[in-house]
Amino acid sequence: MKVSVSTIAPAELDVDLLVVPVNLAGKAEIGAAIGLSGKLFDAALSDFSAKLGETAVFYPEKKFQSPRVCLAGLGDAEDVTVEALRRAAAAAAPSTAKSGIETVGIVVPDCKDGAEAAGEALAVGFVLGHYRFDRYMTTNDQPVNVPARLVLQSSQADKQVRVGAERGKTVAEAVCQARDLVNLSPDEKTPTLLSKAIEQTAKKSGFTAVTWDKAMIEEEGMGGLLAVNRGSMEPPTFTVLEWRPDNAMNDKPIVLVGKGVVFDTGGLSLKPTKNSMDHMKADMAGAAAVVGAFQAIAKLEMPLYIVGLIPATDNRPGENAYVPGDVVKMHSGKTVEVLNTDAEGRMLLADALSYASSYRPELVIDLATLTGAAVVALGNHVAAVLTNETDGASDRVDQMQRAARTSGDRVHPMPMFEDYAEQLKSKVADLKNVGDSGAGTITAAKFLENFVSYPWIHLDIAGPAFLDSPNGYRPAGGTGFGVYLLVNFLLSRASGRKSR
């Protein structure tokens, strides 16, 4: 989909469908503002409440250039937010289902975050609103018509709108890439196949990706990853991503780590199927988010040195599967008593976090569908964010929360008090891999903290990474949560630096 900006008046804009975002406060004046009038418009407007996500399509008089108009609700808030614009644009996307709609225009309303942010939000929402995963459908009763061109109509600040729209399209496409990876059938994303998919994305996008095989993983001593892999017929992989432009503002990299458990049965601590194991093709959503973020980072030519680490395996009860009671020597040299083989994500993440120290990073961020406790605490709309309580801890969390507000990938902080570490003490090893029944999200993060020696942010995305039913511009299935969050966080971090 090509994205452009036009200053031509809405009534004269030559598109197949014109989308007009409307909030309750501006509903009465919208006709005069864009040149709409007549009985058909009055009838459509009278039935339209401007509720967020509501749409109404009608066919205006011939003097209006576009043959179809879609009113898209922004809600009753007087100040239009980027989240409202994303939701309105996504809600309007199904209105393009009719064949013959090749060009769509969207009128850019005033937004409290500025014209650039408005252009970005509309492009993101519209692209994400068209997302469908139909790879395995042999028949499709609801085909999706994706327009070839999106035109954002702006009476002023068109340059800012254009910059935002291009960035929004790039980020939304990266989110869709992450969604596709999560939604793939498990037999199509073994660790080896996942690594090949990452390498293909790297080649297309312009970053590098190198995959270690099992022998290299063994040589590096990644005991946690190898332990989880013992029950599998497929070998593990460890993929290293890198984006290092000539104009990078940082010498020490920012490292992104994504949990890549391509399918999680729970191992010998077997999961129940309904609403548990049947969702576990999504247990590599952290890895997918890192891949999507790298795609956007490279295409946006972000001036930062960034490394990605993706340890990948499945977790199955076959072969010589690791068992409760095993003591595993990790990459760091620490020993872990395994009490639950379903607490596997932290085992391979711990090895990746330990390896990350070899880069002497300025910051490491990991993303993982790590604990069901995060879903219990925060539901499916918000991810947990935790950080080690070192210098700058509150600033790190604040930066991530700001990125969450602008991206719509919402996060909420949880504490990391040292008291929680008591639950992880073992009588036979340095650590246990699980704590007591309470505060599971926090104790999982405290476990990981044992393997970091640098500023670190942990994102437990178990809730919002995979949905049973759609929510706004997030579909059922893989949502791509974390891609936009990371991109906004990194863009903000780059803008706060001085060029070298």
C-alpha positions in Angstrom: 0.0 0.0 0.0 1.4 3.4 -1.0 0.8 6.3 1.3 0.6 10.0 0.2 -0.6 13.3 1.5 -2.8 15.8 -0.3 -4.0 19.3 0.5 -6.9 19.1 -2.0 -10.2 19.9 -0.3 -12.1 16.8 0.9 -15.0 17.4 -1.5 -12.6 17.5 -4.5 -10.4 14.6 -3.5 -10.6 11.9 -6.2 -10.7 8.7 -4.2 -12.9 5.6 -4.2 -13.7 6.0 -0.5 -13.3 9.0 1.8 -13.0 8.3 5.5 -14.0 11.2 7.8 -13.0 10.8 11.5 -15.7 12.5 13.7 -15.8 13.1 17.4 -19.0 14.0 19.3 -17.8 17.6 19.9 -17.3 18.2 16.2 -20.3 16.3 14.9 -22.5 19.2 14.3 -19.9 21.2 12.3 -18.4 18.3 10.3 -20.6 18.8 7.2 -19.6 22.4 6.7 -16.0 21.7 7.5 -15.5 19.2 4.7 -18.3 20.3 2.2 -20.8 17.6 2.9 -24.6 18.3 2.8 -27.9 16.9 1.6 -30.5 14.5 2.8 -28.3 11.4 2.6 -25.6 13.0 4.7 -28.2 14.3 7.2 -29.7 10.8 7.5 -26.3 9.2 8.0 -25.3 11.7 10.6 -28.5 11.4 12.5 -27.9 7.6 12.9 -24.2 8.1 13.8 -23.3 8.6 17.4 -19.5 9.1 16.8 -18.8 6.4 19.4 -15.2 5.3 19.2 -14.9 2.5 16.6 -18.4 3.2 15.1 -18.6 3.6 11.3 -21.4 4.7 8.9 -21.0 4.5 5.1 -23.2 6.5 2.8 -23.2 7.7 -0.9 -23.1 11.5 -1.1 -24.5 13.7 -3.9 -22.7 13.7 -7.2 -21.0 17.1 -6.6 -18.9 15.3 -4.0 -15.9 13.8 -5.8 -15.7 10.5 -3.8 -18.6 8.2 -4.5 -18.5 6.8 -0.9 -18.0 8.4 2.5 -17.3 6.5 5.7 -17.8 8.4 9.0 -15.5 7.0 11.6 -16.2 7.6 15.3 -13.5 9.1 17.6 -15.5 9.1 20.8 -16.8 11.9 22.9 -13.4 13.4 24.1 -12.9 16.9 22.8 -9.1 16.3 22.5 -8.5 13.7 19.8 -5.7 11.3 20.8 -3.5 9.1 18.7 -5.1 6.0 20.1 -8.5 7.2 19.0 -7.2 7.9 15.5 -5.7 4.4 15.3 -8.9 2.8 16.4 -11.0 4.9 14.0 -8.8 4.2 11.0 -8.8 0.5 11.8 -12.6 0.4 12.2 -12.9 2.1 8.7 -10.7 -0.6 7.1 -13.5 -3.1 6.5 -15.4 -0.5 4.5 -12.9 -1.1 1.7 -14.1 -4.7 1.3 -16.1 -3.8 -1.9 -14.2 -4.6 -5.1 -13.2 -1.5 -7.0 -12.0 0.4 -4.0 -8.4 1.0 -4.9 -7.8 4.4 -3.4 -8.9 5.6 0.1 -8.6 9.1 1.5 -8.7 9.9 5.2 -9.3 13.4 6.5 -6.7 14.3 9.1 -8.4 15.9 12.1 -6.7 18.1 14.7 -4.9 16.0 17.2 -3.5 17.1 20.5 -0.3 15.3 19.8 0.4 17.2 16.6 0.1 16.6 12.8 3.0 14.2 12.5 1.6 12.0 15.2 -1.8 12.1 13.6 -0.5 11.0 10.3 1.4 8.1 11.9 -1.6 7.0 13.9 -4.0 7.0 10.9 -1.5 5.0 8.8 -0.9 2.5 11.6 -4.6 2.0 12.3 -5.5 1.6 8.6 -2.8 -0.9 7.8 -3.4 -2.9 10.9 -7.1 -2.9 10.4 -6.6 -4.7 7.1 -4.6 -7.5 8.6 -5.9 -11.1 8.1 -4.1 -14.4 8.5 -5.6 -16.7 5.9 -2.6 -18.8 5.0 -4.4 -22.0 5.8 -7.9 -21.1 4.4 -8.9 -23.3 1.4 -12.1 -21.2 1.0 -12.6 -17.6 2.2 -16.1 -16.2 2.4 -14.7 -12.8 3.6 -11.9 -11.9 1.3 -10.0 -8.7 2.2 -9.5 -6.0 -0.4 -6.4 -4.0 0.5 -6.4 -0.7 -1.3 -3.3 0.1 -3.4 -3.1 3.7 -2.1 -3.9 5.6 1.0 -4.2 9.4 0.8 -4.2 11.5 3.9 -6.0 14.8 3.4 -4.5 17.6 5.3 -5.3 21.3 4.9 -2.0 22.3 6.6 1.2 20.8 8.0 1.2 18.3 5.1 5.0 17.7 5.5 4.6 16.6 9.1 1.7 14.4 8.2 3.7 12.8 5.4 6.6 12.0 7.7 4.3 10.5 10.3 2.4 8.5 7.7 5.5 6.9 6.2 6.8 6.0 9.6 3.4 4.6 10.6 3.2 2.4 7.5 6.7 1.0 8.1 5.9 0.2 11.7 2.5 -1.3 10.9 4.0 -3.6 8.3 6.6 -4.7 10.9 3.8 -5.5 13.4 2.1 -7.6 10.7 5.3 -9.5 10.2 5.4 -10.3 13.9 1.7 -11.4 13.7 2.4 -13.7 10.8 5.3 -15.4 12.7 3.1 -16.0 15.8 0.2 -17.3 13.8 2.2 -19.8 11.8 1.4 -23.5 12.5 4.0 -25.0 14.8 5.1 -27.5 12.2 6.1 -24.5 10.0 8.2 -22.8 12.7 10.6 -25.3 14.2 13.7 -23.5 15.6 15.5 -24.1 12.3 12.6 -22.8 10.2 12.1 -19.8 12.5 15.8 -18.9 12.1 15.5 -19.1 8.3 12.4 -16.8 8.4 14.4 -14.4 10.5 17.3 -14.5 8.0 14.9 -13.8 5.1 13.5 -10.8 6.9 17.0 -9.6 7.6 18.0 -9.9 4.0 14.9 -8.0 2.8 15.1 -5.3 5.5 18.8 -4.6 5.7 20.0 -5.9 9.1 22.2 -9.0 9.7 21.2 -12.3 11.2 23.5 -15.2 12.1 22.2 -18.5 13.5 24.1 -20.8 15.8 23.5 -24.5 15.5 23.3 -26.9 18.4 27.1 -27.6 18.3 27.8 -23.9 18.7 25.2 -23.6 21.5 26.9 -26.5 23.3 30.3 -24.9 22.8 29.0 -21.7 24.4 27.7 -23.6 27.4 24.0 -22.6 27.2 22.8 -25.2 29.6 19.4 -23.7 30.1 18.5 -23.7 26.4 19.9 -27.2 26.0 18.0 -28.5 29.0 14.7 -27.3 27.6 15.5 -28.8 24.2 16.3 -32.3 25.6 12.7 -33.5 25.0 12.6 -32.3 21.4 13.1 -34.0 18.1 14.3 -30.7 16.7 17.7 -29.0 17.6 17.7 -25.6 19.2 19.0 -22.4 17.5 20.4 -19.2 18.8 20.0 -16.3 16.3 22.0 -13.1 16.6 20.6 -10.0 14.9 22.6 -6.8 14.4 21.8 -3.3 13.1 24.9 -1.1 13.3 24.7 1.9 11.0 27.7 4.2 10.3 25.9 7.1 12.1 25.1 5.1 15.2 25.0 7.4 18.3 26.0 4.7 20.7 29.2 2.6 21.0 27.7 0.1 23.4 24.7 -1.6 21.9 21.1 -1.8 23.1 20.3 -5.5 23.2 16.8 -6.9 22.5 16.2 -10.4 23.7 13.1 -12.4 22.6 11.9 -15.7 24.0 11.6 -18.1 21.2 9.8 -21.2 22.5 8.2 -22.2 19.3 5.7 -24.6 21.0 5.3 -25.2 24.7 3.7 -28.4 26.0 5.0 -27.7 29.4 7.4 -30.6 29.1 6.9 -33.3 31.7 4.9 -30.7 33.8 2.4 -31.0 31.0 -0.1 -28.2 30.4 -3.9 -28.8 30.1 -5.0 -28.3 26.5 -8.1 -25.9 26.5 -7.1 -22.2 26.9 -3.5 -23.2 27.6 -1.6 -25.6 25.4 -3.8 -24.7 22.4 -2.3 -21.2 22.5 1.3 -22.2 22.8 2.3 -21.6 19.2 2.4 -18.1 20.5 5.1 -18.8 23.1 7.6 -17.2 20.7 5.8 -13.9 20.5 8.7 -12.2 22.3 11.0 -13.4 19.5 8.5 -12.3 16.9 8.4 -8.8 18.4 12.2 -8.5 18.3 12.2 -9.6 14.6 9.4 -7.1 13.8 11.2 -4.3 15.7 14.4 -5.0 13.7 12.5 -4.8 10.4 11.2 -1.4 11.4 14.5 -0.3 12.9 16.4 -1.0 9.6 13.8 0.4 7.3 13.6 3.6 9.4 17.4 3.7 9.4 17.5 4.3 13.1 20.8 5.8 14.2 21.4 3.3 17.0 23.6 0.3 17.4 21.2 -2.5 18.3 21.7 -6.3 18.8 19.0 -8.9 19.0 19.3 -12.3 20.6 16.7 -15.1 20.0 17.2 -18.5 21.7 14.7 -20.9 20.2 13.5 -24.4 21.0 10.2 -26.2 21.6 9.4 -27.7 25.0 8.2 -31.3 24.8 8.0 -34.4 27.1 9.8 -36.7 24.7 13.2 -38.1 24.2 15.4 -37.4 27.2 13.3 -34.5 28.5 14.5 -32.6 31.5 12.7 -33.5 34.7 11.8 -31.9 38.0 14.8 -32.4 40.2 17.4 -31.9 37.5 20.1 -29.4 38.4 21.2 -27.4 35.3 24.5 -25.5 34.9 23.6 -22.3 33.1 25.7 -20.2 30.7 26.7 -17.9 33.5 28.0 -20.8 35.5 25.2 -20.7 38.1 23.2 -23.8 38.8 19.5 -24.1 38.8 17.3 -26.7 40.4 14.4 -27.5 38.1 11.1 -27.9 40.0 8.7 -27.2 37.1 9.6 -28.0 33.4 6.8 -25.6 32.4 8.9 -22.7 33.7 11.1 -23.2 30.6 11.2 -19.7 29.1 13.2 -18.3 31.9 15.8 -21.0 31.5 16.7 -20.1 27.9 16.2 -16.3 28.5 18.7 -16.6 31.4 21.3 -18.0 29.0 20.6 -15.2 26.4 20.8 -12.5 29.1 24.1 -13.9 30.4 25.5 -14.0 26.9 24.3 -10.3 26.4 26.9 -9.2 28.9 29.7 -10.0 26.4 28.5 -6.9 24.4 29.0 -4.7 27.5 25.5 -3.2 26.6 24.2 0.1 27.7 20.7 -1.5 28.1 19.1 -4.8 27.6 15.3 -5.3 27.0 13.8 -8.8 27.0 10.3 -9.6 25.8 8.6 -12.9 26.8 5.2 -14.6 27.1 6.6 -15.7 30.5 3.9 -16.2 33.1 0.3 -16.9 33.4 0.5 -14.8 36.5 0.9 -11.7 34.3 -2.5 -12.5 32.8 -4.1 -13.0 36.2 -2.7 -9.6 37.4 -3.2 -7.5 34.2 -5.5 -9.3 31.9 -5.0 -9.2 28.1 -4.7 -5.5 27.5 -1.5 -4.6 29.4 2.0 -6.1 29.7 4.1 -6.1 32.9 7.3 -4.0 33.0 10.0 -4.7 35.6 13.6 -3.5 35.9 16.6 -4.1 38.2 16.8 -1.6 40.9 20.0 0.1 39.9 20.8 3.7 39.0 18.3 5.0 36.5 15.6 2.3 37.3 12.7 4.8 37.6 13.8 6.6 34.4 13.9 3.3 32.5 10.4 2.5 33.5 9.2 6.0 32.8 10.7 5.9 29.3 8.9 2.6 28.6 5.6 3.9 29.9 5.9 7.0 27.7 6.6 4.7 24.7 3.6 2.6 25.7 1.3 5.6 25.8 2.3 6.8 22.3 2.3 3.3 20.7 -0.8 1.9 22.3 1.2 -1.2 23.5 0.4 -0.5 27.2 2.5 -1.6 30.1 2.3 -1.4 33.9 5.2 -1.5 36.3 5.5 -4.2 39.0 7.9 -4.1 42.0 11.3 -5.9 42.2 11.8 -5.8 46.0 14.6 -8.1 47.2 12.1 -10.0 49.4 10.8 -11.8 46.4 14.2 -13.4 45.8 13.8 -15.4 49.0 11.3 -17.6 47.1 14.0 -18.7 44.7 16.5 -20.1 47.2 17.4 -23.8 46.7 18.8 -26.3 49.1 20.8 -28.1 46.4 21.7 -25.4 43.8 22.2 -21.7 43.5 18.5 -21.1 42.5 15.2 -22.8 41.9 13.5 -22.1 38.6 10.1 -21.3 40.3 9.0 -19.5 43.4 6.0 -20.0 45.6 2.4 -19.7 44.4 2.1 -16.0 44.7 3.7 -13.1 42.7 4.7 -15.4 39.8 5.5 -12.6 37.4 7.8 -10.9 39.9 9.6 -14.1 41.0 10.2 -15.0 37.3 11.7 -11.6 36.8 13.8 -12.0 40.0 15.1 -15.3 38.6 16.2 -13.5 35.4 17.8 -10.8 37.4 20.4 -13.3 38.6 21.8 -13.3 35.1 22.1 -9.6 34.3 24.9 -7.2 35.1 23.7 -4.1 33.3 20.7 -1.9 33.1 17.8 -4.2 32.1 14.1 -4.0 31.4 11.9 -7.1 31.4 8.5 -7.1 29.6 6.1 -10.0 30.4 3.8 -9.9 27.4 1.8 -13.1 28.1 -1.5 -11.3 28.2 -1.6 -9.0 25.1 0.5 -11.1 22.8 -2.3 -13.5 21.7 -6.0 -12.8 21.9 -9.1 -15.1 21.7 -11.2 -12.3 20.2 -10.3 -9.0 18.4 -9.9 -5.7 20.2 -9.8 -2.6 18.1 -6.9 -2.9 15.7 -5.6 -6.0 17.4 -7.1 -9.2 15.8 -7.7 -12.6 17.4 -4.5 -14.6 17.4 -1.1 -13.0 17.3 -1.2 -9.2 17.9 2.4 -8.2 17.3 2.5 -6.6 20.7 5.8 -5.1 21.5 7.0 -4.1 18.0 5.5 -0.6 18.1 6.5 -0.3 21.8 10.2 -1.0 21.1 10.3 1.2 18.0 8.9 4.2 19.9 11.1 3.5 22.9 14.2 3.4 20.7 13.2 6.5 18.6 12.7 8.4 21.8 16.1 7.3 23.0 17.8 8.3 19.8 16.1 11.7 19.7 17.4 12.4 23.2 21.0 11.9 22.2 23.5 14.2 20.6 25.1 13.0 17.4 28.8 12.0 17.7 
